[in-house]
């Protein structure tokens, strides 16, 4: 069975005052989008796991543990980790941990939680 890991920042730790984020974003909206993403992954017949990390060393440890816990066909990195300029260091950490911990997995990027399955599908078709 195809296995997908969706990595994002834990919504409750996002700085929603950051002007780089779309207006109206809130933790409850992101959590609802994550639930939709998980359902869309299941609808495709895939196993979907989420790893919502904190923006600190503990978040890196959470991701490392998730990557050790299973073999993934694709890791989708959420837009919230790569879009705000002040998150660049966190994004780099995530990409490097995925590269090291899931070296055979495709890496995909979503634009919002709801299009996570589509992001994975783009990469899995190419594999």
C-alpha positions, -999 to 999 in steps of 0.1 A, spaced: 0 0 0 12 35 -9 21 54 23 21 92 25 35 114 52 21 150 54 44 173 73 33 207 85 36 232 113 13 225 142 -14 250 136 -16 261 172 21 273 169 16 295 138 21 332 141 -10 344 123 0 380 126 27 373 100 18 394 69 33 367 47 3 345 56 -30 348 38 -55 369 56 -81 350 76 -59 320 83 -66 304 117 -56 272 135 -92 258 132 -92 264 95 -58 246 91 -69 217 112 -101 214 91 -79 213 60 -57 187 75 -87 165 81 -98 169 45 -63 160 33 -63 128 53 -97 118 39 -86 125 3 -55 104 9 -77 75 22 -101 79 -8 -71 72 -31 -65 39 -12 -33 52 4 -22 51 40 -18 86 53 1 98 83 5 134 96 33 150 114 25 184 126 57 198 141 65 226 164 89 253 151 118 242 173 142 214 180 114 193 194 97 196 161 127 182 143 128 153 168 91 146 161 98 144 123 128 122 128 107 98 149 79 97 123 104 90 95 120 62 115 86 47 122 76 39 86 88 37 50 71 64 30 65 66 -7 60 103 -7 65 131 19 43 162 13 57 193 30 30 219 37 30 254 24 30 269 59 65 256 64 79 270 32 60 302 24 66 326 53 101 340 48 108 338 85 102 300 84 131 294 60 153 278 86 125 255 97 118 246 60 154 238 54 155 216 85 124 197 73 138 191 38 171 179 52 155 155 77 133 141 49 162 137 26 182 119 53 153 99 69 133 89 38 159 90 10 138 69 -14 106 88 -9 94 114 -34 90 149 -20 60 170 -28 47 204 -19 11 214 -13 -4 249 -16 -29 243 12 -38 213 33 -67 203 11 -45 197 -19 -20 174 -2 -33 142 -19 -30 159 -53 6 170 -45 15 134 -36 -2 121 -67 19 144 -90 51 129 -76 39 93 -74 29 93 -111 64 103 -120 80 76 -98 
